[in-house]
Amino acid sequence: MNTRAWIVFLDESGVSLLPQIRRTYPPRDRAPLLRHRLNRKRASMAGALGYHAADPDRGPRLCFHLKPGSYDTTGLIEVLEQVKVFYRGERVVLVWDGLSAHWSRAMRAWGTQQDWLTLERLPA
């Protein structure tokens, strides 16, 4: 493994666009009103936090990607293409979990074509 590389931890998460309904203290004798359309739209966000292995003075880097719906292999490849631009030709060791989209055939095939990227799996 190259010691002059960025170590990047990437993970994604989904959120519901429905507002959270919580208890509150309204004015006396008035019920709180919360209006929304009740559509079940979802959004997802992927975040990548990077540290340089050989030069800690460079500081950490954080980048994220927002997307309607959820991530699949194609969506994650788009995220990694943006990570490539973010790190501009520097070597990256990407550490992520065991999500099936991370280790699909298409992702492994794409990853082997990338000379700037090394994919590592977090232990269970």
Accessible surface in RSA format (square Angstrom, percent):
REM  Atomic radii and reference values for relative SASA: ProtOr
REM  Chains: A
REM  Algorithm: Lee & Richards
REM  Probe-radius: 1.40
REM  Slices: 20
REM RES _ NUM      All-atoms   Total-Side   Main-Chain    Non-polar    All polar
REM                ABS   REL    ABS   REL    ABS   REL    ABS   REL    ABS   REL
RES MET A   1   172.06  89.1  89.28  59.1  82.78 197.1  84.85  72.1  87.20 115.5
RES ASN A   2    66.06  45.6  48.52  46.9  17.55  42.2  20.80  50.1  45.26  43.7
RES THR A   3   103.63  73.7  97.50  98.8   6.13  14.6  75.81 101.8  27.82  42.1
RES ARG A   4   175.14  73.5 165.19  84.2   9.95  23.7  47.03  64.3 128.11  77.6
RES ALA A   5     1.73   1.6   1.37   2.1   0.36   0.8   1.73   2.4   0.00   0.0
RES TRP A   6     0.52   0.2   0.52   0.3   0.00   0.0   0.52   0.3   0.00   0.0
RES ILE A   7    60.10  34.2  60.10  44.8   0.00   0.0  60.10  43.3   0.00   0.0
RES VAL A   8     0.00   0.0   0.00   0.0   0.00   0.0   0.00   0.0   0.00   0.0
RES PHE A   9    90.45  45.3  86.50  53.6   3.95  10.3  86.87  52.7   3.58  10.3
RES LEU A  10     6.44   3.6   0.67   0.5   5.76  14.5   1.92   1.3   4.52  12.2
RES ASP A  11    82.20  57.6  77.28  76.9   4.92  11.6  33.36  78.5  48.84  48.7
RES GLU A  12    32.89  18.9  16.20  12.3  16.69  39.7  13.91  26.9  18.98  15.5
RES SER A  13    72.78  61.5  63.00  84.1   9.78  22.5  45.79  97.5  26.99  37.8
RES GLY A  14    37.35  46.1   0.00   N/A  37.35  46.1   8.95  24.6  28.40  63.6
RES VAL A  15    80.98  53.3  76.13  68.9   4.84  11.7  80.98  70.4   0.00   0.0
RES SER A  16    52.95  44.7  32.39  43.2  20.56  47.4  25.81  55.0  27.15  38.0
RES LEU A  17   104.09  58.0  76.01  54.4  28.08  70.6  80.11  56.3  23.98  64.5
RES LEU A  18    35.20  19.6  28.06  20.1   7.14  18.0  28.16  19.8   7.04  19.0
RES PRO A  19    53.82  39.2  34.14  31.1  19.68  71.5  45.24  37.4   8.58  53.3
RES GLN A  20   130.69  73.1 111.03  81.1  19.66  46.8  44.82  95.4  85.87  65.1
RES ILE A  21   125.91  71.7 103.28  76.9  22.64  54.6 103.31  74.4  22.60  61.3
RES ARG A  22   181.71  76.3 158.36  80.7  23.35  55.6  65.43  89.4 116.28  70.5
RES ARG A  23   236.42  99.3 203.04 103.5  33.38  79.5  83.51 114.1 152.91  92.7
RES THR A  24    76.80  54.6  59.17  60.0  17.63  42.0  35.07  47.1  41.73  63.1
RES TYR A  25   215.34 100.5 190.46 108.4  24.88  64.7 143.18 107.6  72.16  89.0
RES PRO A  26    51.17  37.3  28.88  26.3  22.29  81.0  34.69  28.6  16.48 102.4
RES PRO A  27    95.75  69.8  82.23  75.0  13.51  49.1  94.20  77.8   1.54   9.6
RES ARG A  28   214.17  89.9 186.05  94.8  28.12  66.9  73.00  99.8 141.17  85.6
RES ASP A  29   144.16 101.0  96.76  96.3  47.40 112.1  43.08 101.4 101.08 100.8
RES ARG A  30   168.54  70.8 156.98  80.0  11.56  27.5  42.39  57.9 126.15  76.5
RES ALA A  31    82.85  76.2  57.11  88.1  25.74  58.5  61.97  87.3  20.88  55.3
RES PRO A  32    76.97  56.1  52.65  48.0  24.32  88.4  60.51  50.0  16.46 102.3
RES LEU A  33   138.63  77.2 104.21  74.6  34.42  86.5 105.21  73.9  33.42  89.9
RES LEU A  34    97.55  54.3  70.32  50.3  27.23  68.5  71.24  50.0  26.31  70.8
RES ARG A  35   199.14  83.6 168.01  85.6  31.14  74.1  74.51 101.8 124.64  75.5
RES HIS A  36    62.38  34.1  27.91  19.4  34.47  88.2  32.26  33.3  30.11  35.0
RES ARG A  37   216.69  91.0 184.83  94.2  31.86  75.9  66.75  91.2 149.94  90.9
RES LEU A  38   115.27  64.2  99.78  71.4  15.49  38.9  99.78  70.1  15.49  41.7
RES ASN A  39    64.75  44.6  57.58  55.6   7.17  17.3  32.14  77.3  32.61  31.5
RES ARG A  40   185.46  77.9 162.08  82.6  23.38  55.7  72.14  98.6 113.32  68.7
RES LYS A  41   125.41  61.2 119.51  73.3   5.90  14.0  72.52  65.3  52.88  56.3
RES ARG A  42   126.62  53.2 117.96  60.1   8.66  20.6  49.69  67.9  76.93  46.6
RES ALA A  43    22.51  20.7  22.37  34.5   0.14   0.3  22.37  31.5   0.14   0.4
RES SER A  44     5.98   5.1   5.04   6.7   0.94   2.2   1.75   3.7   4.23   5.9
RES MET A  45    90.64  46.9  87.86  58.1   2.79   6.6  69.37  59.0  21.27  28.2
RES ALA A  46     1.53   1.4   0.14   0.2   1.39   3.2   0.40   0.6   1.13   3.0
RES GLY A  47    21.72  26.8   0.00   N/A  21.72  26.8  14.75  40.5   6.97  15.6
RES ALA A  48     1.95   1.8   1.88   2.9   0.08   0.2   1.88   2.6   0.08   0.2
RES LEU A  49    67.16  37.4  66.39  47.5   0.77   1.9  66.39  46.6   0.77   2.1
RES GLY A  50     0.00   0.0   0.00   N/A   0.00   0.0   0.00   0.0   0.00   0.0
RES TYR A  51   102.46  47.8 101.90  58.0   0.56   1.5  72.75  54.7  29.72  36.6
RES HIS A  52    20.63  11.3  10.67   7.4   9.96  25.5   5.99   6.2  14.65  17.0
RES ALA A  53    54.72  50.3  17.85  27.5  36.86  83.9  26.23  36.9  28.49  75.5
RES ALA A  54    50.79  46.7  15.90  24.5  34.88  79.4  24.24  34.1  26.55  70.3
RES ASP A  55    54.68  38.3  53.75  53.5   0.93   2.2  15.59  36.7  39.09  39.0
RES PRO A  56   108.92  79.4  88.13  80.3  20.79  75.6  93.70  77.4  15.22  94.6
RES ASP A  57   139.49  97.7 104.34 103.9  35.15  83.1  34.13  80.3 105.36 105.1
RES ARG A  58   104.58  43.9  70.66  36.0  33.92  80.8  28.49  38.9  76.09  46.1
RES GLY A  59    24.85  30.6   0.00   N/A  24.85  30.6  23.65  64.9   1.20   2.7
RES PRO A  60    87.88  64.0  66.86  60.9  21.02  76.4  67.06  55.4  20.82 129.4
RES ARG A  61    66.86  28.1  61.69  31.4   5.17  12.3  20.36  27.8  46.50  28.2
RES LEU A  62   118.53  66.0  93.85  67.1  24.68  62.0  93.85  65.9  24.68  66.4
RES CYS A  63    22.19  16.8  17.93  20.0   4.26  10.0  16.15  40.9   6.04   6.5
RES PHE A  64   125.19  62.6  96.34  59.7  28.85  75.1  99.93  60.6  25.25  72.3
RES HIS A  65    30.61  16.7  27.31  19.0   3.30   8.4  18.50  19.1  12.11  14.1
RES LEU A  66   116.82  65.1  94.84  67.8  21.98  55.3  95.03  66.7  21.79  58.6
RES LYS A  67    50.69  24.7  47.42  29.1   3.27   7.8  23.13  20.8  27.56  29.4
RES PRO A  68   115.07  83.9 105.77  96.4   9.30  33.8 107.66  88.9   7.41  46.1
RES GLY A  69    33.94  41.9   0.00   N/A  33.94  41.9  31.34  86.0   2.61   5.8
RES SER A  70    85.24  72.0  71.92  96.0  13.32  30.7  37.37  79.6  47.87  67.1
RES TYR A  71    24.54  11.5   3.39   1.9  21.16  55.1   3.42   2.6  21.12  26.0
RES ASP A  72    77.00  53.9  74.75  74.4   2.24   5.3  35.73  84.1  41.26  41.2
RES THR A  73    24.20  17.2  22.77  23.1   1.43   3.4  14.18  19.1  10.02  15.1
RES THR A  74    89.01  63.3  87.54  88.7   1.48   3.5  55.10  74.0  33.91  51.3
RES GLY A  75     1.23   1.5   0.00   N/A   1.23   1.5   0.74   2.0   0.49   1.1
RES LEU A  76     0.25   0.1   0.25   0.2   0.00   0.0   0.25   0.2   0.00   0.0
RES ILE A  77    35.11  20.0  35.11  26.2   0.00   0.0  35.11  25.3   0.00   0.0
RES GLU A  78    90.34  51.9  86.87  65.7   3.48   8.3  34.47  66.7  55.88  45.6
RES VAL A  79     5.86   3.9   5.75   5.2   0.12   0.3   5.75   5.0   0.12   0.3
RES LEU A  80     0.58   0.3   0.58   0.4   0.00   0.0   0.58   0.4   0.00   0.0
RES GLU A  81    69.15  39.7  68.13  51.5   1.02   2.4  33.53  64.8  35.62  29.1
RES GLN A  82   101.47  56.7  96.63  70.6   4.84  11.5  37.67  80.2  63.80  48.4
RES VAL A  83     3.93   2.6   3.28   3.0   0.65   1.6   3.62   3.1   0.32   0.9
RES LYS A  84    82.92  40.5  80.83  49.6   2.09   5.0  40.28  36.3  42.64  45.4
RES VAL A  85   109.89  72.3 103.19  93.4   6.70  16.1 108.23  94.0   1.67   4.5
RES PHE A  86    72.32  36.2  64.89  40.2   7.42  19.3  70.70  42.9   1.62   4.6
RES TYR A  87     1.16   0.5   0.79   0.4   0.37   1.0   0.95   0.7   0.21   0.3
RES ARG A  88   192.68  80.9 168.01  85.6  24.67  58.7  69.68  95.2 123.00  74.5
RES GLY A  89    69.30  85.5   0.00   N/A  69.30  85.5  34.71  95.3  34.59  77.5
RES GLU A  90    47.70  27.4  41.20  31.2   6.50  15.5  30.72  59.4  16.98  13.9
RES ARG A  91    82.38  34.6  80.43  41.0   1.95   4.6  37.31  51.0  45.07  27.3
RES VAL A  92     0.61   0.4   0.00   0.0   0.61   1.5   0.05   0.0   0.55   1.5
RES VAL A  93     8.05   5.3   8.05   7.3   0.00   0.0   8.05   7.0   0.00   0.0
RES LEU A  94     0.10   0.1   0.10   0.1   0.00   0.0   0.10   0.1   0.00   0.0
RES VAL A  95    20.75  13.7  19.68  17.8   1.07   2.6  19.68  17.1   1.07   2.9
RES TRP A  96     1.09   0.4   0.10   0.0   1.00   2.3   1.09   0.6   0.00   0.0
RES ASP A  97    50.90  35.7  49.44  49.2   1.46   3.5  26.06  61.3  24.84  24.8
RES GLY A  98    36.26  44.7   0.00   N/A  36.26  44.7   8.48  23.3  27.79  62.2
RES LEU A  99    75.08  41.8  65.21  46.7   9.87  24.8  72.88  51.2   2.19   5.9
RES SER A 100    93.18  78.7  78.41 104.6  14.77  34.0  55.87 119.0  37.31  52.3
RES ALA A 101    13.59  12.5  10.06  15.5   3.53   8.0  13.57  19.1   0.01   0.0
RES HIS A 102     0.03   0.0   0.00   0.0   0.03   0.1   0.00   0.0   0.03   0.0
RES TRP A 103    58.37  23.4  50.37  24.4   8.01  18.8  50.66  27.0   7.71  12.5
RES SER A 104    31.89  26.9  23.00  30.7   8.89  20.5  31.89  67.9   0.00   0.0
RES ARG A 105   201.95  84.8 193.99  98.9   7.96  18.9  69.07  94.4 132.88  80.5
RES ALA A 106    59.22  54.4  45.71  70.5  13.51  30.7  54.24  76.4   4.97  13.2
RES MET A 107     0.00   0.0   0.00   0.0   0.00   0.0   0.00   0.0   0.00   0.0
RES ARG A 108   121.39  51.0 118.71  60.5   2.68   6.4  47.58  65.0  73.81  44.7
RES ALA A 109    54.54  50.1  46.14  71.2   8.40  19.1  53.22  74.9   1.32   3.5
RES TRP A 110    28.64  11.5  25.59  12.4   3.05   7.2  23.44  12.5   5.20   8.4
RES GLY A 111     9.73  12.0   0.00   N/A   9.73  12.0   3.45   9.5   6.28  14.1
RES THR A 112   119.31  84.9  82.52  83.7  36.79  87.7  78.35 105.2  40.95  61.9
RES GLN A 113   139.02  77.7 104.58  76.4  34.44  82.0  40.71  86.7  98.31  74.6
RES GLN A 114    25.42  14.2  16.70  12.2   8.72  20.8   1.32   2.8  24.10  18.3
RES ASP A 115   123.02  86.2 106.77 106.3  16.25  38.4  52.24 123.0  70.78  70.6
RES TRP A 116    14.64   5.9  11.63   5.6   3.01   7.1  14.64   7.8   0.00   0.0
RES LEU A 117    12.08   6.7   0.18   0.1  11.90  29.9   0.18   0.1  11.90  32.0
RES THR A 118    42.26  30.1  38.52  39.1   3.74   8.9  31.87  42.8  10.39  15.7
RES LEU A 119    37.46  20.9  15.96  11.4  21.50  54.0  15.96  11.2  21.50  57.8
RES GLU A 120    68.29  39.2  66.84  50.6   1.45   3.5  13.24  25.6  55.05  44.9
RES ARG A 121   144.56  60.7 121.72  62.0  22.84  54.4  35.81  48.9 108.75  65.9
RES LEU A 122    80.60  44.9  75.48  54.0   5.11  12.9  75.77  53.2   4.83  13.0
RES PRO A 123   119.77  87.3  92.68  84.5  27.09  98.5 103.62  85.5  16.15 100.4
RES ALA A 124   154.26 141.8  72.94 112.6  81.31 185.0 111.32 156.8  42.93 113.7
END  Absolute sums over single chains surface
CHAIN  1 A     9213.5       7447.3       1766.2       5182.5       4031.0
END  Absolute sums over all chains
TOTAL          9213.5       7447.3       1766.2       5182.5       4031.0
